[in-house]
Amino acid sequence: MLVLNGENSVMIEFSLCLETVFTSLPPPQRIARIADAGFTSVEFWHPEATWDGQAINPALPKNAAALQQVCSQNNITVGGFVLNAWDGLYGGRPVVAEDRERYLAQTRKMIEFARAVGCPTLATLSGTSAPGLTRAQMRTNLVAALGAATALAEKHGMLLVLEPLNTQVDHPGYFLHSTTEAVEIIREINSPNLKLLYDIYHMQIMEGNILATIEQHLDLIGHFHAAAVPGRGEIYQGELNFRGIVQRLEALGYRGRFGLEFFPGTGGHDEVLRATLAYLGGEEAGLTIGPAAVPSGVSRPAAPLRG
């Protein structure tokens, strides 16, 4: 349970993506600041690199021992990270048969990293579509690769969550861009160790109908991501009522993590993070609620390696 301001409480645990905040600091220091703002869980994109405010920087890899130490010192956990890149840079593209062994080797490597930092959940991505292959062929390849990766997850007690992304704004050419197809694939593989990562930001852009989709597929959802639409900024701005969405999830009995993957655009990051928790807990004092444009000078990637 996350207790907010001593009064309001929710059973859902909010997990903050460390990539998008305090970008001048190394990952361990970001985690300490996130914990100080009141969060009990963090997540990130790739162990191999870190977003530095301008780009995914391979000169800033994440060290498992350092992450585990700072988490222990600050009473915070790693809730999840991504095992392969959306475009295949890390771990290849599961939609391509020739990349399958590379993808499975990456899965094994990331499971070991996850175990080292005490992380129970790994997000996985389909990769971009491959010229020369039909959609049916790519889906067959994806199911085969995911089935094998899921078997590895079962062996080690890990949860894989498959994430559809938007192709209209952030990830042109990405293969898996609908909830329906992701759910069909998950049901075909039919394992409790493979579920859906429902990214509300991405699916609002592609589909809308957020609450109805959640209610229809809640049994298969293993994790959520959230950011404002449009602009991918603070969740108390934009066209979606995230407080209402979280309240509905509470009523439906969801007890997993709810990942916050937004790019702060106004104020200091400490202030924004505390304001986010206050908003989710029912407070509005001092917040600008509703649509907001992306402020000038804010660096938000058009297509980050993770998404």
C-alpha positions as CSV (number, residue, x, y, z in Angstrom):
1,M,0.0,0.0,0.0
2,L,1.2,3.5,-0.8
3,V,0.0,6.0,1.9
4,L,-0.3,9.5,0.7
5,N,-0.1,12.5,3.1
6,G,-1.1,10.3,6.1
7,E,-4.7,10.1,5.1
8,N,-5.4,8.9,1.5
9,S,-4.2,5.5,0.5
10,V,-4.2,3.2,-2.5
11,M,-3.4,-0.4,-2.8
12,I,-1.7,0.1,-6.2
13,E,2.0,0.8,-6.0
14,F,3.3,3.6,-8.2
15,S,6.6,2.9,-9.9
16,L,8.6,5.8,-11.4
17,C,10.8,5.6,-14.5
18,L,14.2,6.9,-13.5
19,E,15.2,7.6,-17.1
20,T,13.1,10.8,-17.4
21,V,14.0,12.6,-14.1
22,F,17.1,14.1,-12.6
23,T,18.9,13.4,-15.9
24,S,22.1,15.1,-14.9
25,L,22.6,12.5,-12.2
26,P,23.8,8.8,-12.4
27,P,21.1,6.2,-11.9
28,P,21.9,5.5,-8.2
29,Q,21.5,9.1,-7.2
30,R,18.3,9.4,-9.2
31,I,16.9,6.5,-7.2
32,A,17.7,8.2,-4.0
33,R,16.0,11.4,-5.1
34,I,12.9,9.4,-6.3
35,A,12.7,7.6,-2.9
36,D,13.0,10.9,-1.1
37,A,10.0,12.2,-3.1
38,G,7.9,9.4,-1.7
39,F,8.1,6.6,-4.2
40,T,8.7,2.9,-3.2
41,S,9.4,1.5,-6.6
42,V,11.4,2.5,-9.7
43,E,11.8,1.1,-13.2
44,F,14.0,1.9,-16.1
45,W,14.6,1.2,-19.8
46,H,17.8,-0.7,-20.4
47,P,20.7,-1.8,-18.2
48,E,23.1,-1.1,-21.1
49,A,22.5,2.7,-21.3
50,T,20.7,5.6,-19.6
51,W,18.8,8.6,-20.9
52,D,20.9,11.7,-20.1
53,G,18.4,14.3,-21.1
54,Q,19.4,14.3,-24.7
55,A,19.9,10.7,-25.8
56,I,20.1,7.1,-24.6
57,N,23.8,7.2,-23.5
58,P,25.7,3.9,-23.6
59,A,28.5,5.6,-21.6
60,L,26.0,5.5,-18.7
61,P,25.3,1.7,-18.1
62,K,23.6,0.6,-15.0
63,N,25.5,-1.5,-12.4
64,A,23.4,-4.1,-10.7
65,A,25.3,-4.0,-7.4
66,A,25.1,-0.2,-7.2
67,L,21.4,-0.3,-7.9
68,Q,20.8,-3.0,-5.3
69,Q,22.7,-1.1,-2.7
70,V,21.0,2.2,-3.2
71,C,17.6,0.5,-3.2
72,S,18.3,-1.3,0.0
73,Q,19.5,2.0,1.6
74,N,16.4,3.9,0.5
75,N,13.7,1.2,1.0
76,I,12.8,1.2,-2.6
77,T,12.6,-1.6,-5.1
78,V,13.1,-2.1,-8.9
79,G,9.7,-2.9,-10.2
80,G,10.7,-3.6,-13.8
81,F,12.9,-2.8,-16.8
82,V,13.0,-3.6,-20.6
83,L,14.9,-6.6,-21.8
84,N,15.1,-5.6,-25.6
85,A,14.9,-2.4,-27.5
86,W,11.9,-1.4,-29.6
87,D,14.0,-1.2,-32.8
88,G,16.2,-4.3,-32.1
89,L,19.3,-2.4,-31.0
90,Y,19.4,-4.4,-27.8
91,G,18.4,-8.1,-28.2
92,G,17.3,-8.1,-31.8
93,R,13.8,-8.1,-33.2
94,P,11.6,-11.1,-32.2
95,V,9.5,-10.7,-35.3
96,V,12.6,-11.8,-37.4
97,A,13.4,-15.5,-37.2
98,E,17.1,-14.9,-37.7
99,D,17.1,-12.7,-34.5
100,R,15.6,-15.4,-32.3
101,E,18.7,-16.7,-30.7
102,R,20.0,-13.2,-30.1
103,Y,16.7,-12.3,-28.5
104,L,16.8,-15.4,-26.2
105,A,20.5,-14.8,-25.3
106,Q,19.4,-11.3,-24.3
107,T,16.5,-12.7,-22.3
108,R,18.8,-14.9,-20.3
109,K,21.2,-12.0,-19.7
110,M,18.4,-9.7,-18.5
111,I,16.9,-12.4,-16.3
112,E,20.3,-12.6,-14.5
113,F,20.4,-8.8,-14.2
114,A,16.8,-8.8,-12.8
115,R,17.6,-11.4,-10.2
116,A,20.7,-9.4,-9.1
117,V,18.6,-6.3,-8.5
118,G,15.5,-8.1,-7.1
119,C,13.3,-7.2,-10.1
120,P,10.3,-9.5,-10.7
121,T,9.1,-8.1,-14.1
122,L,10.7,-7.7,-17.5
123,A,9.0,-5.8,-20.4
124,T,9.5,-7.2,-23.9
125,L,9.0,-5.5,-27.2
126,S,8.2,-6.9,-30.7
127,G,10.7,-4.9,-32.7
128,T,10.0,-3.1,-35.9
129,S,8.5,-4.7,-38.9
130,A,10.9,-6.4,-41.4
131,P,10.8,-5.6,-45.1
132,G,10.1,-8.7,-47.1
133,L,8.0,-10.4,-44.5
134,T,4.3,-10.5,-44.3
135,R,2.5,-9.6,-41.1
136,A,1.5,-13.2,-40.6
137,Q,5.1,-14.4,-40.9
138,M,6.3,-11.8,-38.4
139,R,3.5,-12.7,-36.0
140,T,4.5,-16.4,-36.3
141,N,8.1,-15.5,-35.6
142,L,7.1,-13.3,-32.6
143,V,5.0,-16.1,-31.1
144,A,7.8,-18.6,-31.4
145,A,10.4,-16.2,-29.8
146,L,8.1,-15.1,-27.0
147,G,7.1,-18.7,-26.3
148,A,10.7,-19.6,-25.8
149,A,11.4,-16.5,-23.7
150,T,8.4,-17.2,-21.6
151,A,9.7,-20.7,-20.9
152,L,12.9,-19.1,-19.6
153,A,10.8,-16.8,-17.4
154,E,8.9,-19.7,-16.0
155,K,12.1,-21.5,-15.1
156,H,13.3,-18.5,-13.1
157,G,10.0,-17.3,-11.7
158,M,10.0,-14.1,-13.7
159,L,7.0,-12.3,-15.3
160,L,7.3,-11.0,-18.9
161,V,5.0,-8.3,-20.0
162,L,4.5,-7.6,-23.7
163,E,4.1,-4.0,-24.7
164,P,2.3,-2.5,-27.7
165,L,3.5,1.0,-28.6
166,N,2.2,3.8,-30.7
167,T,3.4,4.2,-34.3
168,Q,1.8,7.6,-34.9
169,V,4.0,9.8,-32.7
170,D,6.9,7.9,-31.1
171,H,7.7,4.6,-32.9
172,P,7.0,4.5,-36.6
173,G,7.4,1.0,-38.0
174,Y,6.9,-0.8,-34.7
175,F,5.2,-4.1,-35.3
176,L,2.9,-4.5,-32.3
177,H,0.6,-1.5,-32.0
178,S,-2.7,-2.8,-30.9
179,T,-4.1,-4.2,-27.6
180,T,-6.2,-6.8,-29.4
181,E,-3.2,-8.4,-31.2
182,A,-1.1,-8.4,-28.1
183,V,-3.9,-10.1,-26.2
184,E,-4.3,-12.7,-28.9
185,I,-0.6,-13.5,-28.8
186,I,-0.6,-13.8,-25.0
187,R,-3.6,-16.1,-25.0
188,E,-2.0,-18.2,-27.7
189,I,1.2,-18.7,-25.6
190,N,-1.1,-19.3,-22.6
191,S,1.3,-18.9,-19.7
192,P,0.9,-17.2,-16.3
193,N,4.4,-15.8,-16.8
194,L,3.4,-13.7,-19.9
195,K,1.0,-10.8,-19.5
196,L,0.3,-7.5,-21.1
197,L,2.0,-4.2,-20.4
198,Y,-0.8,-1.7,-21.0
199,D,0.7,1.6,-21.7
200,I,-2.1,4.1,-21.4
201,Y,-0.1,6.9,-23.2
202,H,0.6,4.7,-26.2
203,M,-2.9,3.2,-26.5
204,Q,-4.7,6.5,-26.0
205,I,-2.9,7.6,-29.2
206,M,-3.6,4.4,-31.1
207,E,-7.1,3.4,-29.8
208,G,-8.6,5.5,-27.1
209,N,-11.4,3.7,-25.1
210,I,-9.0,3.2,-22.2
211,L,-11.3,2.1,-19.4
212,A,-13.4,-0.3,-21.5
213,T,-10.2,-1.9,-22.8
214,I,-8.8,-2.2,-19.3
215,E,-12.0,-3.8,-18.0
216,Q,-12.1,-6.2,-20.9
217,H,-8.5,-7.4,-20.5
218,L,-7.6,-6.8,-16.8
219,D,-7.0,-10.5,-16.2
220,L,-4.1,-10.4,-18.6
221,I,-2.6,-7.1,-17.6
222,G,0.6,-7.4,-15.6
223,H,1.7,-3.8,-15.5
224,F,0.7,-0.3,-16.6
225,H,2.5,2.7,-17.9
226,A,1.2,6.3,-17.9
227,A,2.0,9.8,-19.3
228,A,-0.1,12.7,-20.4
229,V,-1.6,12.8,-23.9
230,P,-0.6,14.9,-25.8
231,G,3.0,15.7,-25.0
232,R,4.0,12.8,-22.7
233,G,4.3,15.2,-19.7
234,E,2.9,15.1,-16.2
235,I,-0.1,12.9,-15.7
236,Y,-2.2,15.7,-14.1
237,Q,-2.0,17.5,-17.5
238,G,-3.4,16.4,-20.8
239,E,-6.7,14.9,-21.9
240,L,-6.9,11.9,-19.6
241,N,-8.1,11.7,-16.0
242,F,-5.5,9.4,-14.5
243,R,-6.8,9.8,-11.0
244,G,-10.1,8.4,-12.2
245,I,-8.3,5.6,-14.0
246,V,-6.4,4.6,-10.9
247,Q,-9.6,4.7,-8.8
248,R,-11.3,2.4,-11.3
249,L,-8.4,0.0,-11.2
250,E,-8.7,0.0,-7.4
251,A,-12.4,-0.8,-7.7
252,L,-11.7,-3.6,-10.1
253,G,-9.2,-5.1,-7.7
254,Y,-5.9,-4.5,-9.5
255,R,-3.0,-4.8,-7.1
256,G,0.0,-4.6,-9.3
257,R,2.3,-1.8,-10.1
258,F,1.4,1.3,-12.1
259,G,4.4,2.8,-13.9
260,L,4.8,6.5,-14.4
261,E,6.9,7.2,-17.5
262,F,6.5,10.9,-18.1
263,F,8.9,13.7,-18.9
264,P,8.5,16.6,-16.4
265,G,8.1,19.9,-18.1
266,T,7.6,22.5,-15.4
267,G,9.2,23.1,-12.0
268,G,11.9,21.1,-10.3
269,H,11.6,17.4,-10.6
270,D,11.3,16.9,-6.8
271,E,8.3,19.2,-6.9
272,V,6.7,17.5,-9.8
273,L,7.1,14.0,-8.3
274,R,5.5,15.1,-5.0
275,A,2.8,16.9,-6.9
276,T,2.1,13.7,-8.9
277,L,1.7,11.6,-5.7
278,A,-0.5,14.3,-4.3
279,Y,-2.7,14.3,-7.4
280,L,-3.1,10.5,-7.4
281,G,-4.0,10.8,-3.7
282,G,-6.8,13.2,-4.3
283,E,-5.2,16.6,-3.8
284,E,-5.2,19.5,-6.4
285,A,-3.8,22.5,-4.5
286,G,-1.3,24.4,-6.7
287,L,-1.6,22.0,-9.6
288,T,-2.5,23.0,-13.2
289,I,-5.0,20.3,-14.1
290,G,-5.9,19.6,-17.7
291,P,-4.3,20.1,-21.2
292,A,-0.9,21.6,-21.4
293,A,1.5,22.0,-24.3
294,V,5.1,20.7,-24.1
295,P,7.1,23.6,-22.7
296,S,9.8,25.0,-24.9
297,G,13.3,23.7,-24.0
298,V,12.0,20.4,-22.5
299,S,13.8,17.5,-24.1
300,R,11.5,14.7,-24.8
301,P,12.6,12.1,-27.3
302,A,10.7,11.6,-30.5
303,A,11.7,7.9,-30.5
304,P,13.7,6.8,-27.5
305,L,15.2,3.3,-27.5
306,R,12.7,2.1,-25.0
307,G,9.5,3.8,-25.5
